[in-house]
Amino acid sequence: NITEKDGVTRTHNELNQITSTTDGTTLAYDNNGNITSKVVGGITWTYAFSSENRLLSASSSDGTNVTFQYDALGRRISKSDGTTTTSWIYDGEDILLEYQNGILTNRYTQGPGTDEHLALTNLSTGQNYYYHTDALGSTTEITDSTGSIVESYQYTSFGQPTIFDKDGLKITQSSIGNIYQYTGREFDTETGLQDSRERYYDPLLQRFISKDPIGMADDVNLYAYVENAVPNYTDPYGLMTFGSTPESNTGPNIPPPEPGPGPITGVGGGDEDLNDYWDPTVFYPPDKDPGKDPDDPNKKPKKGDDCKFTRTKGGKEKAKEEFNKEAGGKERRLLRDNRGSGRIKGVGVKGGRANYRPKGRGNYSIDREDGGTTHVEP
């Protein structure tokens, strides 16, 4: 836990929940560990959650009232402040179209990576805007079609944004409706919260407002954001800590874990199913860069190189195709997934996710079909 930050001391209970701070902030929680009340700066915020611990509404004593809706996949599909209802159409996990009170207003162009935002098109004016990001995937500038800066962004160490217009003057919210800010996630100006998919992050509290849905698989502190190592890591799913690559400006990237622990047993559809899709020889030790050949640390992989694993049974060509695709991005994945967790092919939708801890820790947590969890240590 962070016990002191910027001269403010925090008090925590035995569940690692902040209860009060010396600047007058107080918090209350429900039985599921969600923050239901936050008093900060003389303003009281009240939060309501669903039975699945998803934020349904946020209201404040100064008159703000925002409600949220989600689809069956858990994606946030609308936000309403009583005057304007913003709704979204998705392509997979990425927002494709944005509506304001039923009128199509914005179209987003997304890259292949998680939270890799490329452009925003205002459909009423036809103007295109382009994203520029830092190594964590945070938006730093937005330019127009002439290359001129329209907006620029600065962040505190834990992601509280400050926006500046084209003249460098501070503004309270994006003038072009940009929602993607710190680490490329959606920031709600109305509530001051960041939508991290599975739960919301509060940059003022420097932690999540709900417990981690996957329990202690990532951290024994169920509220901590990236284990408080904010300069180096991201958490695009609100589930676990991911790393970043300083040489890339296209968003977050996963560092390689330690070599895998070998065959995994007792998982979902059976041992044979899982082991057909995962071979630990593809993972590199933490002292080698993710883009380097494990047999020759000085050799960089390139398109056309062969690989040492097969993703599907008898599927070497498919595996080679995936290897070539990933070589340029200098990343390796435990399974074919979206940067961190993915369904095990052949096990079924409820067969779940195989998650790993980054930073070379090499231990894994696998959600089984029967609802249990298998923990694997190297």
C-alpha positions in Angstrom: 0.0 0.0 0.0 1.0 3.6 -0.6 1.1 5.0 2.9 2.2 8.6 2.0 1.9 10.5 -1.2 2.6 14.2 -1.8 2.5 14.9 1.9 -0.8 13.1 2.5 -0.8 10.1 4.8 -3.3 7.2 4.2 -4.9 4.8 6.7 -5.7 1.3 5.5 -7.6 -1.6 7.0 -6.6 -5.3 7.0 -8.2 -5.7 3.5 -5.8 -3.1 2.1 -8.7 -0.7 1.7 -8.1 3.0 2.2 -10.4 4.3 4.9 -9.2 7.8 5.4 -6.4 10.3 4.6 -4.9 13.3 6.3 -6.3 15.6 3.6 -9.9 14.7 4.6 -10.7 12.0 2.1 -12.9 9.2 3.5 -14.0 6.0 1.7 -16.7 3.4 2.4 -17.1 -0.1 0.8 -19.8 -2.7 0.2 -19.5 -6.3 1.2 -17.9 -7.1 -2.2 -15.1 -4.6 -1.7 -16.4 -1.9 -4.1 -16.0 1.7 -3.1 -19.6 3.0 -2.5 -18.8 6.4 -1.1 -15.9 8.8 -1.5 -15.6 12.2 0.1 -12.8 14.2 -1.4 -12.4 18.0 -1.5 -15.7 18.5 0.2 -17.6 16.6 -2.5 -19.3 13.3 -1.8 -19.3 10.7 -4.6 -21.7 7.8 -4.4 -21.2 4.7 -6.5 -23.6 1.8 -7.3 -22.6 -1.6 -8.6 -24.2 -4.5 -10.3 -24.2 -8.1 -8.9 -21.1 -8.6 -11.2 -19.4 -5.6 -9.5 -19.6 -3.4 -12.6 -20.1 0.3 -12.0 -23.7 1.2 -12.8 -23.8 4.8 -11.6 -21.7 7.6 -10.1 -23.3 10.6 -8.5 -21.9 13.6 -6.6 -23.2 16.1 -4.1 -22.5 18.9 -6.6 -25.1 17.6 -9.1 -23.2 15.2 -11.3 -25.0 11.9 -12.1 -23.7 9.5 -14.7 -25.1 6.0 -15.5 -23.5 3.2 -17.4 -24.6 0.2 -19.4 -22.8 -3.0 -20.6 -23.4 -5.7 -23.1 -23.3 -9.5 -22.5 -19.5 -9.5 -23.1 -18.9 -6.9 -20.4 -18.1 -4.1 -22.8 -19.3 -0.7 -21.8 -21.8 0.3 -24.5 -23.3 3.6 -23.1 -22.8 6.4 -20.7 -25.4 9.0 -19.9 -25.2 12.2 -17.8 -29.0 12.9 -18.0 -28.5 15.3 -20.9 -26.2 13.4 -23.3 -26.2 9.7 -23.9 -23.0 8.5 -25.5 -23.1 5.0 -26.9 -20.5 2.8 -28.7 -20.3 0.1 -31.4 -17.4 -2.3 -31.0 -15.1 -4.2 -33.3 -14.0 -6.9 -30.9 -12.7 -5.1 -27.9 -12.1 -1.8 -29.8 -14.5 1.0 -30.2 -15.4 1.6 -33.8 -18.3 4.1 -33.8 -19.5 6.6 -31.3 -23.0 8.1 -31.1 -24.3 11.1 -29.2 -28.1 10.9 -28.4 -28.5 8.5 -31.3 -26.6 10.5 -33.9 -23.4 9.0 -35.3 -20.6 11.5 -34.4 -17.2 9.8 -34.4 -15.4 6.9 -36.1 -12.2 5.4 -34.6 -9.4 3.8 -36.5 -7.6 1.2 -34.4 -4.3 -0.6 -34.8 -3.7 -4.3 -34.3 -2.5 -4.0 -30.7 -4.5 -3.5 -27.5 -5.4 0.2 -27.0 -3.5 1.1 -30.1 -5.5 4.1 -31.3 -4.5 5.6 -34.6 -7.2 8.2 -35.6 -10.5 9.8 -34.7 -12.8 11.0 -37.5 -15.4 13.6 -36.7 -18.2 12.5 -39.0 -20.1 15.9 -38.9 -17.1 17.9 -40.1 -15.1 15.1 -41.9 -12.0 16.2 -40.0 -9.4 13.5 -39.2 -7.4 13.6 -36.0 -4.3 11.5 -35.3 -3.0 10.1 -32.0 0.6 10.4 -30.8 1.5 8.3 -27.7 4.3 7.6 -25.3 5.8 4.2 -24.4 2.9 3.4 -22.1 0.4 4.1 -24.9 -0.8 7.4 -23.2 -2.0 10.0 -25.6 0.5 12.9 -25.6 -0.6 14.9 -28.7 -3.4 14.9 -31.2 -2.8 16.4 -34.6 -5.0 17.3 -37.5 -4.5 16.4 -41.2 -2.0 19.3 -41.6 0.2 17.9 -38.8 -0.7 20.8 -36.5 -1.2 20.0 -32.8 -4.8 20.3 -31.8 -4.5 19.1 -28.2 -1.7 17.9 -25.9 -1.8 15.9 -22.7 0.2 15.7 -19.5 -0.2 13.3 -16.7 0.7 12.9 -13.0 2.8 9.8 -12.1 -0.5 7.9 -11.6 -2.3 9.2 -14.6 -4.4 12.2 -13.7 -4.6 14.0 -17.0 -4.3 17.7 -17.9 -5.3 18.8 -21.3 -4.0 21.8 -23.3 -5.4 23.3 -26.5 -3.5 24.2 -29.6 -2.3 27.4 -28.0 -1.0 25.6 -24.9 -3.9 26.8 -22.7 -5.3 24.5 -20.1 -8.8 23.2 -20.9 -11.2 21.1 -18.7 -12.0 18.5 -21.3 -11.2 17.5 -24.9 -12.5 20.0 -27.4 -12.7 17.2 -30.1 -14.3 14.6 -27.8 -11.2 12.4 -27.4 -11.8 9.7 -24.7 -8.4 7.9 -24.9 -5.9 9.3 -22.5 -3.7 7.7 -19.9 -2.3 4.3 -21.2 -4.7 4.6 -24.0 -7.8 3.9 -21.9 -11.0 5.8 -21.8 -11.2 8.6 -19.3 -14.5 9.9 -18.0 -14.3 13.6 -17.4 -17.6 13.6 -15.5 -16.4 11.2 -12.8 -12.6 11.4 -13.0 -12.4 7.7 -13.4 -10.7 5.6 -16.1 -12.5 2.6 -17.7 -10.1 -0.3 -17.5 -12.6 -2.7 -19.0 -13.1 -5.1 -16.0 -13.1 -2.4 -13.4 -12.5 1.4 -13.0 -9.3 3.1 -12.0 -9.2 6.3 -9.9 -6.0 8.3 -10.7 -6.6 10.5 -7.7 -6.7 7.5 -5.3 -4.0 5.9 -7.4 -5.8 2.5 -7.3 -8.9 0.7 -8.5 -12.3 1.3 -7.0 -13.1 -2.5 -7.0 -11.2 -5.6 -6.1 -9.4 -7.6 -8.8 -11.8 -10.0 -10.5 -9.1 -12.7 -10.8 -8.2 -12.5 -7.1 -4.6 -12.7 -6.0 -3.3 -14.1 -9.3 -1.6 -10.8 -10.0 -1.1 -9.2 -6.6 -2.0 -9.8 -2.9 -3.3 -6.2 -2.9 -6.5 -6.4 -4.8 -6.8 -2.7 -5.3 -3.2 -1.8 -6.4 -2.6 -0.4 -9.9 0.3 -2.1 -11.6 1.9 -2.9 -8.2 2.5 0.9 -7.9 5.2 0.7 -10.6 3.5 3.2 -12.8 6.4 4.3 -15.0 6.9 0.9 -16.4 3.6 -1.0 -16.6 0.0 -0.8 -17.7 -3.2 -2.7 -16.9 -5.5 -2.4 -19.9 -8.0 -5.0 -18.7 -8.1 -4.2 -15.0 -6.8 -7.7 -14.3 -3.0 -7.8 -14.2 0.2 -5.9 -14.8 1.6 -5.7 -18.3 4.9 -4.2 -19.4 5.9 -1.7 -22.0 8.5 -1.3 -24.7 10.4 2.0 -24.7 11.3 1.7 -28.3 7.7 1.6 -29.4 5.1 4.4 -29.5 2.2 2.2 -30.5 1.0 1.2 -27.1 1.6 -1.4 -24.3 3.5 -4.6 -24.9 4.0 -7.7 -22.8 7.5 -8.6 -21.6 8.5 -12.3 -21.7 8.0 -14.5 -18.7 10.5 -17.0 -17.5 10.6 -20.4 -19.4 7.4 -22.3 -18.9 7.0 -24.9 -16.2 6.4 -27.8 -18.6 3.2 -29.8 -19.2 0.2 -28.5 -17.4 -2.3 -30.9 -16.0 -5.9 -30.8 -14.7 -7.2 -28.1 -17.0 -10.6 -27.8 -18.6 -10.9 -30.1 -21.6 -8.0 -32.3 -20.7 -4.2 -32.3 -20.6 -3.8 -33.2 -24.3 -6.0 -30.2 -25.4 -3.9 -27.6 -23.5 -0.5 -29.1 -24.3 -1.3 -29.0 -28.0 -1.6 -25.3 -27.8 1.3 -24.4 -25.5 5.0 -25.3 -25.6 7.3 -23.6 -23.1 10.2 -23.5 -25.6 8.8 -20.3 -27.1 9.4 -18.3 -23.9 12.7 -16.6 -23.2 14.5 -16.0 -19.9 14.1 -12.5 -18.5 17.7 -11.6 -19.1 17.1 -11.7 -22.9 15.2 -9.2 -24.8 11.8 -10.4 -26.1 13.0 -10.0 -29.7 16.1 -12.1 -29.4 16.7 -15.7 -30.4 17.1 -17.9 -27.2 19.9 -19.8 -28.9 21.7 -16.7 -30.2 21.1 -13.6 -28.0 22.7 -11.4 -30.7 20.4 -12.5 -33.4 17.1 -10.6 -33.9 14.2 -12.7 -35.3 12.9 -11.6 -38.7 10.0 -12.5 -41.0 10.7 -15.9 -42.4 12.4 -17.3 -39.3 11.1 -20.7 -38.2 9.6 -21.1 -34.8 9.8 -23.7 -32.0 6.2 -24.2 -31.2 2.9 -25.2 -32.7 -0.3 -23.4 -31.7 -2.7 -26.1 -32.9 -2.3 -29.8 -33.2 -0.3 -30.4 -36.3 -0.4 -26.7 -37.1 3.2 -25.8 -37.6 2.5 -23.6 -40.6 -0.1 -21.7 -38.6 2.3 -21.3 -35.7 5.0 -20.1 -38.1 2.6 -17.5 -39.4 1.9 -16.3 -35.9 5.6 -16.2 -35.1 6.4 -14.1 -38.2 3.6 -11.7 -37.3 4.8 -11.2 -33.8 8.5 -11.0 -34.6 8.1 -7.5 -35.8 6.4 -6.4 -32.6 9.0 -8.1 -30.5 6.5 -9.9 -28.2 5.7 -13.4 -27.2 2.3 -14.7 -25.9 1.4 -17.5 -23.6 -1.5 -18.4 -25.9 -3.2 -16.7 -28.8 -4.7 -13.9 -26.8 -5.2 -10.2 -26.5 -2.1 -9.1 -24.7 -2.3 -11.1 -21.5 -5.2 -13.5 -21.2 -7.1 -15.6 -23.8 -9.4 -18.5 -24.1 -7.7 -21.9 -24.5 -8.7 -23.2 -27.9 -10.4 -26.5 -27.7 -11.3 -26.2 -24.0 -14.4 -24.1 -24.6 -15.7 -20.6 -23.8 -15.8 -21.4 -20.1 -12.5 -23.2 -20.3 -11.2 -19.8 -19.6 -8.0 -17.9 -19.5 -4.4 -18.8 -18.9 -2.8 -15.8 -17.2 0.8 -15.2 -16.4 2.6 -12.8 -14.2 5.0 -10.5 -16.1 8.4 -9.3 -15.1 9.8 -12.7 -15.4 8.0 -14.3 -12.4 6.9 -17.2 -14.5 3.9 -18.4 -12.4 0.6 -19.0 -14.0 -3.1 -19.1 -13.1 -5.6 -21.0 -15.2 -9.3 -20.8 -14.8 -10.9 -24.2 -15.3 -14.3 -25.1 -16.7 -15.4 -26.5 -13.4 -15.0 -23.0 -11.8 -11.7 -23.8 -10.0 -8.3 -22.4 -10.6 -5.0 -24.2 -11.3 -1.9 -22.4 -10.1 1.4 -23.5 -11.7 4.8 -22.6 -10.4 8.0 -23.0 -12.4 
